Structures are given as structure tokens and as C-alpha cells.
Amino acid sequence: MATDYSDKRNKLEDEIVELETAATGVKKPTLPSVKLDQIVYAPPTDAELRESAERELAGYKKDGELNIRENSAAGAKELAAKRETYASSLEKDVAALENDYGAAAERIDADVIKRGLARSSIAVNAKSGLEGERMRHTAAVRDEYGKRIAELDAQISAVGAKLTAALNDFNLSYAAKLNETLGALKTEREQNTQAAIKYNNEVKAKQATLDAQKAKTESDLYTAAIKQNQAASDVSLLSEAEREKVYSAVFAKLDSYLSSLSEEQARIELRNYPMYRTHLNDYYYYKLYDRYARQ
């Protein structure tokens, strides 16, 4: 099966045409490039996201803790005021009892004196009974107020523990809210990352299309210019020195190509394909012919 050299031959002729057209003034055009900008997105680190979440919740944390402390202080103040009120009321009630029983004792004294029983057992028993009643009433009042004050003292003592418990509960709530906010920020980061990747991939595809269109347009313009130049000018129209330079370069290319073939294939090339005659003058063509085609 004969080897097909058409691809190599076509490539060689393209190179020769390029030599010829370059000599007659055709240059490959270069169009301005259009460069599309890509998104530069530097996703924040986990540490940076945590800082952002903490900044976002700083007001919530500060206000929450302040509200708890203010409520605790207000509650303690209210308990202290109530205790003071109870203590004051105790003293007033005891003083009132003392006054009432003092007045009652004076009435007894006045009565027994009036009846002439000042030193009698009746007077002593009456006074003793009155004193016992006074002591029982006073003890009952003190006991009642004592229970109330003791209950308030217990509540006042528990203020610190309740404050600590409330702050602990708030901290748990804050930690949950912080994790929720951090999770939302991480989701946003992932969405932004994927959006940047998608956008940049689209930009790369558009850039590749623009670059391919630019290259094709340049190639089409170059081909059109070559054809136009070939129609409007010819190597034969160059100066003698310029023609010699072109024919010499073309000869060197053809000679290099034919030397890479077998003797038989080189002979077939020269005898059967007009490319060699078309692109050389008589001198260089017969020089090539004598080297490869004469038997």
C-alpha cells in the first residue's frame, strides 16, 4: 500500500507560500486581546468566621448579661428593703404592745389603789397575768416577724447563687446562638466559594471562546491577505536580489523534504506534483530535478 504524503506536502506548501508572501509584504495581523476579569474570592478561615459571629452577637451577649445582673441587683435591693421594712415594723409593733400593756398595767394599778388593794394578792396576780400576756404577745410578734425576716435572709443569701445560675443558663443560650450564627456564616462562605468557582469557570469558558475567535479571525484575515497578495503580486515582481533570496529559501525547504524520502518516492514527487515547478525558477527547479529525478 502506497504511503500518503499529502498532509506533509500540504504543510510544506503552506510554509513555502508563507515565505513568498512574507517576501512580498504580507504580515500576519494581530488583533487586540480581550481579557475577562475573574472573581478573586479569599474565603475566611474558621477562626475569622468565629470572630465575625462573636462581633455580631457582642451586643446580644453584653445586653443579656447586663439585664441579668441588673435584675439580680434590683431583686436584692427589693429584698433588702422588704427586710428593713419588716425589722422596722417589728420594732413598731413591739413598741405598740409595750405601750398598750404599759397602759393596761397603769389601769390595774389605779384600780387596785382605788379599791385599796395595792398590796394584795389580787393586784399581784393581775399584774402577773398581764405581764405573761404581754410576753406571749411580744414573743408571737417577734416569732412571726422572725420567720418573715429569716425567709428574706435566705432569699438574700441565695441572690449570688441565682445570679450565677442565671448567667450560666444565659451562657448556654449564647453558645447555642453562637453556633447557629457560625453555621450560617459557614454556609454563606460555601455558597460564595461555589458561586466564585462557577463564575470563574464561566469566565474561563468565555475567555477560551474569545481567544479561539481571535485566533480564527487573525488566521482568516491572514489567509485573505495572502490570497489577495498572491492575486495582486508575484515573486517575479520582486527585485533580482529579493527573488534570489526567496527561491533559495524555497529550494532549501524542498531539498530538505525530498532528502527525507526514499529515492523512488523523491522521484515520484518531482515528476507528479506541480508544487516543485510552481514555486521555483528554472535554475533551482532543474537543480532539484537533477538531484532527485534524473536516472
PyMOL commands that set and color helices and strands:
alter all, ss='L'
color gray80, all
select helices_A, chain A and resi 6-23+46-56+58-114+121-157+159-232+235-237+240-259+263-272+275-278+282-292
alter helices_A, ss='H'
color red, helices_A
deselect
rebuild
show_as cartoon
